[in-house]
């Protein structure tokens, strides 16, 4: 009895030590997993929300709009520069007498929001702008300063869907405004009008509005879990 009691006591003690040893390890592992998940949720949650057909995840494209009915907010910002751009220098008679080089900077931005009312209807709104500016006096004088803004309002409706294919129809209306500041045309207008600035003011800034409307059919097809296609066909009015 004494040996059995001692053996049971030693066995119970070993078991208790194993439990006390394993619990902190498991708790630490859980904390590590939660910490790791919290670090990559911003990427994984966005990735997991991507639309899937036949096991293929469709990445959003700015060139070909996808047909899916979902809610999203998208922000695009871009900058660029054209280095050593050749520009022609003209006199006030419009004759080219020299060629100079300089840089031109570009800036663009777009904010788009789409809201899915249900699983077959969504509405979207977007606003974008772009600008161009020379980096020295020569490029500003020869290329001017220009910018454009675009406001878009549209809707999308699901037409057909199965495991491999998604088809929807969309309509969009956009209004764009393009503006160009031309210092050369302004100076030339002042010269041709005998120094009258008011009469040449219209040559400094030119604006044009471009309304457009489109009716599209958007298509997505996943052949396998590693190959998918996006397509769009439409008709527009300007």
N, C-alpha and C positions, 0 to 999 in steps of 0.2 A: 504493500500500500504506500509505503514511504517512497519507493522508487517510482511508482506510477504517478503519485502526486507531484513529485519533483519534475518528472518528465513533462507532465501536462503544464506545469508552471513555466518551464523553460520554453515549451512550444507556444504557449500563449504570449509570453514575453517577446519571442521572435516575431510573431504575427503582429503584435502591437507596434513593434519597431518598424516593420515593413509598411504598415498603414501610415504611421507618422512620417516615414521617409517619402512615400509615394505621393501623399496628398499635396505637399508643397510643390513637388515637381509637376503634378497635373494642374494645380492652380497657376503656376508660373507659365505652363504651356498654354492654358486658356487665355491668360493675360497677354501673352505674346501673340497668339492668334488674333485676339481682338485688336491689339495695337497694330498688327500688320494689316488687318482688314480696314481699320480706320485710316491708314496711310494711303491705301490705293482705292478707296471708295470713289473718289472723284473721277478716276479713269474707268474702273470696272463697272460702276453703275451706269455710266454713259455708254460703255461698250455693250452691256447686257440689254440696254433699252433699244439698241439698233434693230430695225425690222428684220425678221428671219423668214425665208422661204426655203423649204427642202433642206434645212440645215445650213443654209448660206446666209451670212450677215451682210446686209447692204450698207456700204459706207455712203454718207451723204455727198452729193456732188453739186458744185455750183454751175457746172456746164449743162448737165442733164438733170432736171428736177425729178425726184422720185415720186411715185404715185401713192405713197402710203398715207394713211390718215392717222396722224399722231401730233402731239403737242411738243413744240420745241422753241427755243430762243437761240438765235445765231448772231454772232458778232464777228465781222471781218475787218481787219485793219491792215493796210499795206503802204509801204514807202518804196520808192525807187529813184534811181538817178541815171541819166544818160550822160556818159563821160565823153568829153572832147567832141561834142556835136558841132558839125560844120554849119555855119550860117552865112547867108549871102547878105552883104551890106549894100543897100541901095541909096542913091541920092534922091532928092525930092522930085525928080522927074521919073523915078521908077527904074532907073538904069543901075545894074549891078556893077560896082567898081572894086569890090574887094570881098575876100572870104575870111571870116574869123571863126575861131572855135571857142566853145564854152560848155558849161554843164547845165542841164535842166533837171530839176527835181519834180517828182510826182508823189502825190498823196491820195489815198483812197480809203473809204470806210463804208461799211454797210451794217445795218441793224435790221434783223428780220424776226418776226414772231408769228408762229402758227398755233392756232388753238383748235383742238379736236372737240367738237360739240358732242359727238358720239362716235361709234365705230365706222360710220359711213359718211360723215360730213365734217369738214374743217374750213376755217377761215384764216387768212393770213394778211399781214400788213408789213411793209418794209420801207425803209428810207436809206438812201445811199448818196454819197457825194464823192467827187474827185476833183483834183486841182493840179495845175502845172505852173511852175515858176522858174524863171531863169536864175542862175546863180551869179551872174555878173551883168554889167550894163549892156554888153553886146547881145546876150541871149534874151534879156528883157526887151530890148529895143526891137530885135528882129523877130522873135517868136511871140512876144507879148505875154500876157498873163491870162489864163483861162481857168474856168471851173464849171462844173455841172452838178446838178442835184436831181434826184429821181424819187418820186413817191409812188408806191405800188400798193394796190388793194385787190384782193382776189379771194376765190373760194375753190374748194375741191370736193368732189363727190365720188364715192366708190361705185364702180359699175359691175365688176366681177372679181371673184377671188377663189383660188383653191390652194392646194398645198405647194404648188410650184409657180403659180402665176398670180399677179395682182394688176388689175386694170382700173384706172380712174379717169375722170374728166375734170378739167380745171378751166377757170376763166380768170383773167387778170386784166386790170386797167392800170396804166402807169402814165404819169405826167412828168416829163423831164424839162429842165430849163438849162440851156447852155449859154454861157456868157464869156465874152472875149474882150479883154482890154488891149487895145493896139495903140501904143505910143507913137509908132511910126505913122499910122494913118491920121492920127490927131495932128501931129506936127505938119504933115503934108497938107492937111485940110486948112490949117491956119495959114500956111504959105500960099496956097492957091487962092484963098479968100482975102488976101491983102492984110493979114494980121488979125482978122476978126475971130476971136476965140469962141464966141457964142455960136457962130454959124458952123464951126467945126466940132462942137461938143458931141454931136451924134456919132462922130467917127471914133471917139475914144472908147466907147463901150457899145457893144452890139449884143443883144439878147434875142434868143429864140426859144419858143416853147414847143415841145414835141409830145402831144398826147398819143398814146397807143393802147390798143385793146387786143387781147389774144384769147383764142379758144383752143385748148390743147387736149390731147389724149395721151396720158402717161402710162407707161407699161414697165413691168419688172418681171423677169423670168429667171428662175434658178434651175439650171440643168442638173447640177450636182451640188454637194456641200462645199465645193471649191471653185465653182464657176457660175457666175450670174450675169445677167444683162439688164441694162436700163435703156429705155427708148422713149422718145417723145415725138409727136407729130401734131402740128397745129396750123391755124390760120389766123392772120393778124390784120388789123385795120389801123392806119395811121392818118 
